[in-house]
Amino acid sequence: MTGWAGKVGRIRVIGTGVMGRGIVQLAATAGMTVELADVRREAVDEAIEYVGAMADKLAAKGKLDDPGAVKGRLVAVDAPDAPADGVDLVVEAVREDVGTKRALFAGLERVCPQETIFATNTSSLSVTEIAAELADPGRLIGLHFFNPVPLMRLVEVVPGTRTHDWLPAEALELVKSWGHEPVLAKDAPGFLVNHAGRGLNTEALQILTEALAEPADVDRVARDVLGLKLGPFELLDLTGLDVSHAVLESIWSGFHGEPRLRPSWLTRPRVAAGLFGRKNGSGFYSYADGKQQVAEEPVAPPKPSGPVFVADEHLGRVLSAAGVQVVPDAYPDAVLLVPLYGESTVDAATRAGLPLDRVAGVDPLGGYERRLTMSVHPGLDPVAGRAAWGALAATGHPVTVVRDGPAPIAQRLLASIVNTACFIAGQNLASPDDIDTAVRLGLGYPRGPLAWGDLVGGDVVLRILRGLATSTGDPRYRPSPWLTERVTLGLPLTSTGTTPADLRS
């Protein structure tokens, strides 16, 4: 039915909670006549009043020309399954339960014209399963909006297994006409954004499981080195661990125990203890009057008076510019700093033949221009360790001191983010462009994960993952074939390269 999107003029939104109201506001502002329906008739009136007030507020800010026109496009209906002659599209935003959604659409199928399209705003349920009991499952598609709908421009368009072939492209056009940015995702666990988001928080939880750093330290590194708006533990607290734990478990089980998506054992007992986060004042952080409580970072030692040997010319220049005495050899009285890429301080120092009691590791990711991360192994002399810390702090950058692990924290987080995106691309769950768009808009990352991998270097990401896999023996770190192939071929991670379809064209 080519051209369907351009003919949509009247829609019905079922469910007038936060998501439903947002969808109503978006569609009405875009010029649609919007019917509002709910099992509670008074909820419909409340939603109409709310959307009208939002239109007035936007007009007062100069962001909407005619709030009266928006209000005039809102139509109350008495029930979700009220007669629907003239309705081109029905969007449901009811609770996340397959049975509830199936029953709703079964009722709608009896009252809607055959050409009316159905859309589910589910964030985690299978679109195919929701459509399974419809007489015509091809008329149902997933339109996953993000909260708050008017501000979050991303919409995941998710066709089910039996969705009509013409419908995804038309749904993409419809979303664009509403001023939002659609991406096409397969009907797989987590769709696109929730799947891609596992890269950050599963690895952050793994780092916490290994007791390498406190949540605040991991968050500082994630913000200052990687440029994330929120660290992974701040994000878990904001979302609510009760919600995030369920998503972690469902996506992992949905992919039948895929190791790279494996949740941490830490979340279940924390949920049982009620440590949800901001919503109840206690999570990975505590909250007072809604404000996050974070201990100040420890004060670094003074700049050392003795020599420092640096196994990295760039860092050596940075330290010299800060007035640190940098020497060209590992003299017996020198403190030693070694850069780490996908390995521990102990492994790097042993490989270089350096005395372990005077060696601390440093993460080069970020070019030593932002926060620095120093790794401390159990055999480090505390005096040498304090001198190393003081030397790094002399640069004027904050320094996070953590336990030595199989790779630096920022590298582990970034490699997991990129590798997860590569697996998504390699399984053709979404296109490279849609993966990057979805993660930027849906998760707020500074850039898409595939473009991020290209910026850092696919070979660097591969080196980190291979080092982690070798050191830990954990299959969660196995590199995606999408990554290994492109590094071998010299292709960008954002490129599909040549496909069989190219040979048939």
C-alpha positions as CSV (number, residue, x, y, z in Angstrom):
1,M,0.0,0.0,0.0
2,T,2.5,2.6,-1.2
3,G,1.7,6.1,-0.1
4,W,-0.2,5.0,3.1
5,A,1.9,7.3,5.3
6,G,0.8,10.4,3.3
7,K,-2.8,9.5,3.7
8,V,-2.8,9.1,7.5
9,G,-4.9,11.9,8.9
10,R,-6.7,10.4,11.9
11,I,-5.2,8.2,14.6
12,R,-6.3,6.7,17.9
13,V,-4.0,6.5,20.8
14,I,-5.0,4.0,23.5
15,G,-3.5,4.5,26.9
16,T,-3.2,8.0,28.4
17,G,-0.3,7.6,30.7
18,V,3.0,9.4,30.3
19,M,3.9,7.6,27.0
20,G,0.4,7.9,25.6
21,R,0.1,11.6,26.3
22,G,3.5,12.2,24.7
23,I,2.4,10.4,21.5
24,V,-0.8,12.3,21.4
25,Q,1.0,15.6,21.8
26,L,3.5,14.7,19.0
27,A,0.9,13.5,16.5
28,A,-1.5,16.4,17.2
29,T,1.3,19.0,16.8
30,A,2.2,17.3,13.5
31,G,-1.4,17.9,12.2
32,M,-3.1,14.6,13.0
33,T,-6.6,14.4,14.4
34,V,-6.0,12.3,17.5
35,E,-8.6,10.2,19.3
36,L,-7.7,9.5,22.9
37,A,-9.0,6.3,24.5
38,D,-8.5,4.6,27.9
39,V,-10.3,2.1,30.1
40,R,-11.0,5.0,32.4
41,R,-13.0,7.8,30.7
42,E,-11.8,10.4,33.2
43,A,-8.2,9.6,32.3
44,V,-9.0,10.7,28.7
45,D,-10.3,14.1,29.9
46,E,-7.2,14.5,32.1
47,A,-4.9,13.7,29.2
48,I,-6.7,16.2,26.9
49,E,-6.3,18.9,29.5
50,Y,-2.6,18.0,30.0
51,V,-1.8,18.1,26.2
52,G,-3.7,21.4,25.9
53,A,-1.7,22.9,28.7
54,M,1.5,21.7,27.1
55,A,0.5,23.4,23.8
56,D,-0.1,26.6,25.6
57,K,3.2,26.4,27.4
58,L,5.0,25.8,24.1
59,A,3.2,28.7,22.5
60,A,4.2,31.0,25.4
61,K,7.9,30.0,24.7
62,G,7.5,30.8,21.0
63,K,7.8,27.1,20.0
64,L,4.2,26.7,18.7
65,D,2.3,29.1,16.5
66,D,-1.3,27.9,17.1
67,P,-2.1,26.0,20.3
68,G,-5.8,26.3,19.6
69,A,-5.4,24.2,16.5
70,V,-3.6,21.5,18.4
71,K,-6.3,21.4,21.0
72,G,-9.0,21.3,18.3
73,R,-7.4,18.1,16.9
74,L,-8.0,16.2,20.2
75,V,-11.0,13.9,20.3
76,A,-12.2,12.0,23.3
77,V,-13.7,8.5,22.7
78,D,-15.6,6.5,25.3
79,A,-13.6,3.2,25.1
80,P,-10.6,1.7,23.4
81,D,-12.8,-0.5,21.2
82,A,-15.3,2.3,20.2
83,P,-16.3,2.3,16.6
84,A,-13.3,3.5,14.5
85,D,-14.5,4.4,11.1
86,G,-12.0,6.8,9.5
87,V,-9.2,5.8,11.8
88,D,-6.0,5.2,9.8
89,L,-3.7,4.1,12.6
90,V,-4.2,2.9,16.2
91,V,-1.2,3.2,18.5
92,E,-1.4,1.4,21.9
93,A,0.6,2.5,24.9
94,V,-0.9,0.2,27.6
95,R,1.0,-1.8,30.2
96,E,3.8,-4.2,29.1
97,D,1.9,-7.5,29.1
98,V,1.5,-9.7,26.0
99,G,-2.0,-10.9,27.1
100,T,-3.3,-7.4,27.6
101,K,-2.0,-6.1,24.3
102,R,-3.3,-9.2,22.4
103,A,-6.8,-8.8,23.8
104,L,-6.8,-5.1,23.0
105,F,-5.9,-5.7,19.3
106,A,-8.3,-8.5,19.0
107,G,-11.1,-6.2,20.1
108,L,-9.9,-3.5,17.8
109,E,-9.9,-5.9,14.8
110,R,-13.6,-6.3,15.3
111,V,-14.4,-2.5,15.1
112,C,-11.7,-1.1,12.9
113,P,-11.8,-1.0,9.1
114,Q,-9.7,-3.6,7.4
115,E,-7.2,-1.0,6.2
116,T,-6.6,0.5,9.7
117,I,-3.0,-0.2,10.8
118,F,-2.1,-1.2,14.3
119,A,1.0,-0.1,16.2
120,T,2.4,-1.2,19.5
121,N,4.6,1.0,21.6
122,T,6.1,-2.0,23.4
123,S,9.7,-1.5,24.5
124,S,10.6,-5.1,25.2
125,L,7.8,-7.6,24.1
126,S,7.9,-9.4,20.8
127,V,5.9,-7.7,18.1
128,T,5.4,-11.0,16.4
129,E,3.9,-12.6,19.6
130,I,1.6,-9.7,20.1
131,A,0.3,-10.0,16.5
132,A,0.1,-13.8,16.6
133,E,-3.6,-14.1,17.4
134,L,-4.8,-11.5,14.9
135,A,-6.8,-12.6,11.9
136,D,-4.4,-10.3,9.9
137,P,-1.1,-10.2,11.8
138,G,0.4,-8.3,8.9
139,R,-1.4,-5.0,9.9
140,L,0.6,-4.8,13.2
141,I,4.0,-3.0,13.6
142,G,6.1,-1.8,16.5
143,L,6.5,1.9,17.0
144,H,8.7,2.2,20.0
145,F,8.8,5.9,21.2
146,F,11.1,7.0,24.0
147,N,10.2,9.1,27.0
148,P,9.6,12.0,27.0
149,V,8.1,11.5,23.5
150,P,8.1,15.2,22.3
151,L,11.8,15.7,23.2
152,M,13.2,12.2,22.5
153,R,13.3,12.3,18.7
154,L,14.1,8.6,18.2
155,V,11.5,6.0,17.2
156,E,12.3,2.4,16.7
157,V,10.2,0.9,13.8
158,V,10.0,-2.8,14.5
159,P,8.2,-5.1,12.0
160,G,7.0,-8.4,13.2
161,T,7.7,-11.6,11.3
162,R,4.4,-11.4,9.5
163,T,4.1,-7.6,9.2
164,H,3.1,-6.6,5.6
165,D,6.3,-6.0,3.5
166,W,5.2,-2.5,2.5
167,L,4.4,-1.3,6.0
168,P,7.9,-0.7,7.5
169,A,8.9,1.8,4.8
170,E,5.6,3.6,5.2
171,A,6.0,3.7,9.0
172,L,9.4,5.2,8.6
173,E,8.0,7.9,6.4
174,L,5.1,8.6,8.8
175,V,7.5,9.1,11.8
176,K,9.7,11.4,9.7
177,S,6.6,13.5,8.8
178,W,6.0,13.9,12.5
179,G,9.4,15.4,12.9
180,H,11.1,12.5,14.6
181,E,14.0,10.3,13.6
182,P,13.1,6.6,12.8
183,V,15.4,3.6,12.8
184,L,14.5,0.2,11.5
185,A,15.1,-2.7,14.0
186,K,14.5,-6.4,13.8
187,D,12.0,-8.0,16.3
188,A,14.8,-9.3,18.4
189,P,15.2,-9.1,22.2
190,G,15.7,-5.5,23.3
191,F,15.1,-4.3,19.7
192,L,18.0,-1.9,19.0
193,V,18.5,0.6,21.8
194,N,18.1,-1.7,24.8
195,H,20.3,-4.3,23.1
196,A,23.0,-1.8,22.3
197,G,22.8,-0.3,25.8
198,R,23.9,-3.7,27.4
199,G,27.5,-3.0,26.2
200,L,28.0,-0.3,28.8
201,N,26.2,-1.5,31.9
202,T,27.0,-5.2,31.7
203,E,30.7,-4.4,31.6
204,A,30.4,-1.7,34.3
205,L,28.8,-4.3,36.6
206,Q,31.5,-6.8,35.7
207,I,34.1,-4.3,36.7
208,L,32.3,-3.8,40.0
209,T,32.0,-7.5,40.5
210,E,35.8,-7.7,40.2
211,A,36.1,-5.0,42.9
212,L,38.4,-2.9,40.7
213,A,36.8,0.4,41.5
214,E,33.9,2.0,43.3
215,P,30.8,3.0,41.3
216,A,31.7,6.7,41.5
217,D,35.2,6.1,40.1
218,V,33.8,4.1,37.2
219,D,31.3,6.9,36.5
220,R,34.0,9.6,36.6
221,V,36.1,7.7,34.1
222,A,33.0,7.1,31.9
223,R,32.1,10.8,31.9
224,D,35.6,12.4,31.7
225,V,37.4,10.0,29.5
226,L,34.6,8.6,27.3
227,G,32.5,11.8,27.3
228,L,29.3,10.1,28.4
229,K,26.6,12.4,30.0
230,L,26.0,9.9,32.8
231,G,28.2,7.2,34.1
232,P,26.8,3.6,34.0
233,F,25.9,3.6,37.7
234,E,24.3,7.0,37.6
235,L,22.3,5.7,34.7
236,L,21.2,2.6,36.5
237,D,20.1,4.7,39.5
238,L,18.2,7.1,37.2
239,T,16.4,4.3,35.4
240,G,15.8,2.3,38.5
241,L,17.6,-1.0,39.2
242,D,14.3,-2.9,39.5
243,V,13.6,-1.9,35.9
244,S,17.2,-2.4,34.6
245,H,17.6,-5.7,36.3
246,A,14.6,-7.1,34.5
247,V,15.8,-5.8,31.2
248,L,19.3,-7.2,31.7
249,E,17.8,-10.6,32.5
250,S,15.2,-10.6,29.7
251,I,17.6,-9.7,26.9
252,W,20.2,-12.2,28.1
253,S,17.7,-15.0,28.3
254,G,16.1,-13.8,25.0
255,F,19.4,-14.5,23.3
256,H,19.6,-17.9,25.1
257,G,22.5,-17.0,27.5
258,E,24.7,-15.1,25.0
259,P,27.9,-14.6,27.1
260,R,28.5,-10.9,26.0
261,L,25.1,-10.0,27.4
262,R,25.5,-11.9,30.7
263,P,24.2,-9.9,33.7
264,S,26.0,-9.6,37.0
265,W,25.0,-11.6,40.1
266,L,25.2,-8.2,42.0
267,T,21.8,-6.9,40.7
268,R,19.4,-9.5,42.0
269,P,20.3,-9.1,45.7
270,R,20.4,-5.3,45.4
271,V,16.8,-5.3,43.9
272,A,15.7,-7.6,46.7
273,A,17.2,-5.1,49.2
274,G,15.2,-2.3,47.6
275,L,18.3,-0.4,46.3
276,F,16.5,0.9,43.2
277,G,18.2,4.3,42.9
278,R,16.8,7.8,42.7
279,K,13.1,6.7,43.0
280,N,13.5,5.6,46.6
281,G,16.7,7.4,47.6
282,S,19.2,4.6,47.8
283,G,21.0,2.8,45.0
284,F,24.6,2.8,43.9
285,Y,24.5,6.3,45.4
286,S,22.5,7.7,48.3
287,Y,20.2,10.7,47.7
288,A,19.1,13.5,50.0
289,D,16.1,15.5,48.8
290,G,16.6,13.9,45.4
291,K,20.3,15.1,45.2
292,Q,23.0,12.5,44.6
293,Q,25.5,12.2,47.4
294,V,29.0,11.7,46.2
295,A,32.2,11.7,48.4
296,E,34.9,14.1,47.2
297,E,37.8,12.6,45.4
298,P,40.9,12.0,47.6
299,V,43.6,14.6,47.4
300,A,46.6,13.5,45.3
301,P,50.1,13.4,46.7
302,P,52.5,16.2,45.8
303,K,54.7,16.1,42.7
304,P,57.6,13.7,43.3
305,S,61.1,15.1,43.7
306,G,62.7,12.0,42.2
307,P,62.9,10.7,38.7
308,V,60.1,9.1,36.7
309,F,60.6,6.7,33.8
310,V,57.7,6.7,31.3
311,A,57.3,4.0,28.7
312,D,55.4,6.3,26.4
313,E,56.9,9.4,24.7
314,H,53.7,11.3,24.6
315,L,53.1,10.9,28.4
316,G,56.7,11.7,29.0
317,R,56.3,15.0,27.2
318,V,53.1,15.8,29.2
319,L,54.9,15.1,32.5
320,S,58.0,17.0,31.6
321,A,55.8,20.0,30.7
322,A,54.3,19.7,34.2
323,G,57.8,19.9,35.8
324,V,58.2,16.2,36.5
325,Q,61.7,14.9,36.2
326,V,61.4,12.4,33.4
327,V,64.4,10.1,32.8
328,P,65.1,8.0,29.7
329,D,65.8,4.7,31.5
330,A,64.4,2.6,34.4
331,Y,67.1,3.6,36.9
332,P,67.0,1.8,40.2
333,D,65.5,4.9,42.0
334,A,63.0,5.8,39.3
335,V,59.2,5.4,39.5
336,L,57.9,3.6,36.4
337,L,54.8,4.3,34.4
338,V,53.6,2.0,31.6
339,P,50.8,2.5,29.2
340,L,48.2,-0.3,29.0
341,Y,46.2,-1.5,26.0
342,G,44.1,-4.5,26.7
343,E,46.4,-5.9,29.4
344,S,47.2,-5.6,33.1
345,T,50.0,-3.6,34.6
346,V,51.6,-6.9,35.7
347,D,51.5,-8.4,32.2
348,A,52.8,-5.2,30.6
349,A,55.7,-4.7,33.1
350,T,56.7,-8.4,32.9
351,R,56.7,-8.3,29.1
352,A,58.9,-5.2,29.2
353,G,61.2,-6.7,31.9
354,L,60.5,-3.9,34.4
355,P,60.8,-4.3,38.2
356,L,57.2,-4.8,39.3
357,D,57.6,-3.1,42.7
358,R,58.1,0.3,41.1
359,V,55.6,0.0,38.2
360,A,52.1,1.6,37.9
361,G,49.9,1.4,34.9
362,V,48.3,4.3,33.0
363,D,45.5,4.3,30.5
364,P,46.5,6.1,27.3
365,L,42.9,6.3,26.0
366,G,42.0,10.0,25.6
367,G,45.5,11.0,24.9
368,Y,46.3,12.1,28.5
369,E,44.3,15.2,27.9
370,R,41.4,14.6,30.3
371,R,41.1,12.5,33.4
372,L,43.9,10.0,33.9
373,T,43.5,6.5,35.3
374,M,46.3,4.8,37.2
375,S,46.3,1.0,38.0
376,V,47.8,-0.3,41.2
377,H,48.8,-4.0,41.4
378,P,49.3,-5.9,44.7
379,G,53.2,-5.9,44.4
380,L,53.6,-2.1,44.0
381,D,55.7,-0.4,46.7
382,P,53.3,2.2,48.3
383,V,56.0,4.9,48.2
384,A,56.5,4.4,44.5
385,G,52.8,4.3,44.0
386,R,52.3,7.6,45.7
387,A,55.1,9.1,43.7
388,A,53.5,7.9,40.5
389,W,50.1,9.3,41.5
390,G,51.7,12.7,42.3
391,A,53.5,12.7,39.0
392,L,50.2,12.2,37.1
393,A,48.4,14.7,39.2
394,A,51.0,17.3,38.4
395,T,49.5,17.5,34.9
396,G,46.5,19.3,36.4
397,H,44.2,16.6,35.3
398,P,42.2,14.6,37.9
399,V,43.5,11.1,38.5
400,T,41.5,8.0,39.4
401,V,43.4,5.3,41.1
402,V,42.0,1.8,40.7
403,R,43.0,-1.8,41.3
404,D,44.9,-3.4,38.4
405,G,42.7,-5.5,36.2
406,P,42.9,-7.2,32.8
407,A,42.5,-3.8,31.1
408,P,41.9,-0.2,32.1
409,I,38.3,0.7,32.9
410,A,37.6,3.1,30.0
411,Q,39.0,0.6,27.5
412,R,36.8,-2.1,28.8
413,L,33.7,0.0,28.7
414,L,34.4,1.3,25.2
415,A,35.4,-2.1,23.8
416,S,32.2,-3.6,25.1
417,I,30.1,-0.8,23.6
418,V,31.7,-1.1,20.2
419,N,31.7,-4.9,20.2
420,T,28.0,-5.1,21.1
421,A,27.2,-2.8,18.2
422,C,29.4,-4.9,15.9
423,F,27.4,-8.0,16.9
424,I,24.2,-6.2,16.2
425,A,25.4,-5.2,12.7
426,G,26.9,-8.6,12.0
427,Q,23.6,-10.3,12.8
428,N,21.8,-7.8,10.5
429,L,19.5,-6.7,13.3
430,A,19.9,-3.1,12.1
431,S,22.0,-1.2,9.6
432,P,25.2,0.5,10.7
433,D,23.7,4.0,10.2
434,D,20.6,3.1,12.2
435,I,22.7,1.6,15.0
436,D,24.7,4.8,15.4
437,T,21.7,7.0,15.1
438,A,19.7,5.0,17.7
439,V,22.6,5.0,20.2
440,R,23.2,8.7,19.8
441,L,19.6,9.7,20.2
442,G,18.3,7.0,22.4
443,L,21.2,6.7,24.8
444,G,22.8,10.1,24.5
445,Y,26.3,8.9,23.7
446,P,28.6,11.5,22.2
447,R,28.8,9.5,18.9
448,G,27.5,6.2,17.5
449,P,29.4,3.1,18.7
450,L,30.5,2.1,15.2
451,A,31.8,5.6,14.4
452,W,33.3,5.7,17.8
453,G,35.2,2.5,17.1
454,D,36.5,4.0,13.8
455,L,37.6,7.1,15.7
456,V,39.6,5.1,18.3
457,G,40.7,2.5,15.7
458,G,39.1,-0.8,15.0
459,D,42.5,-2.4,15.5
460,V,42.8,-0.8,19.0
461,V,39.3,-2.1,20.0
462,L,40.3,-5.6,18.7
463,R,43.5,-5.5,20.6
464,I,41.7,-4.7,23.8
465,L,39.1,-7.4,23.3
466,R,41.7,-10.1,22.5
467,G,43.7,-9.1,25.5
468,L,40.7,-9.4,27.7
469,A,39.7,-12.7,26.2
470,T,43.2,-14.1,26.6
471,S,43.6,-12.8,30.2
472,T,40.2,-13.8,31.5
473,G,39.2,-16.8,29.3
474,D,35.7,-15.3,29.4
475,P,33.8,-15.7,26.1
476,R,32.0,-12.4,26.8
477,Y,35.0,-10.7,25.3
478,R,35.2,-12.7,22.0
479,P,35.4,-10.1,19.2
480,S,32.5,-9.9,16.7
481,P,33.3,-11.2,13.2
482,W,32.1,-7.9,11.9
483,L,35.0,-6.2,13.8
484,T,37.7,-8.8,13.0
485,E,36.8,-8.8,9.3
486,R,36.8,-5.0,8.9
487,V,40.1,-4.7,10.7
488,T,41.6,-7.4,8.5
489,L,40.2,-5.8,5.3
490,G,40.9,-2.2,6.3
491,L,37.2,-1.3,6.2
492,P,35.4,1.1,8.5
493,L,33.2,-0.4,11.1
494,T,30.4,1.7,9.7
495,S,30.7,0.0,6.3
496,T,28.7,-3.0,5.2
497,G,31.2,-3.6,2.5
498,T,30.3,-5.8,-0.5
499,T,27.3,-8.1,0.0
500,P,25.8,-10.8,-2.2
501,A,23.0,-8.4,-3.1
502,D,25.7,-6.1,-4.7
503,L,26.5,-8.9,-7.1
504,R,22.9,-9.4,-8.1
505,S,22.2,-5.7,-8.8
